Amino acid sequence: MSFFSGLFGSKSRYNDTQIVSQATTAITHDPMISDPGALVVASKHGVITVSGVVQKSQEKDRIEGVIRNALTTMGLKHDRIVNDLRMAQEAKIN
């Protein structure tokens, strides 16, 4: 029965709530991220989207790495990370 429920059940193999919680905690506690409150993390079916405005281009890559590392450390499976972070200058233009 568990074989069929795994194939046809509605239960996701990703725990989106836990993914968002762990990712948010990780970026909040990283001292190299200048304004973690300006970031939004969402997850749907294991696809994590991180958006918001950052001050430095290095932060974009760092935030993605911090999230990936936190999820791997906790053993949380995810499909991919979509990095929709924008630089402060880009945000003012758009």
HELIX and SHEET records of a PDB file:
HELIX    1   1 SER A    2  PHE A    8  1                                   7    
HELIX    2   2 ASP A   16  THR A   28  1                                  13    
HELIX    3   3 PRO A   36  ALA A   38  5                                   3    
HELIX    4   4 SER A   57  MET A   74  1                                  18    
HELIX    5   5 ALA A   88  ILE A   93  1                                   6    
SHEET    1   A 3 LEU A  39  LYS A  44  0                                        
SHEET    2   A 3 VAL A  47  VAL A  54 -1                                        
SHEET    3   A 3 ARG A  80  MET A  87  1                                        
END                                                                             
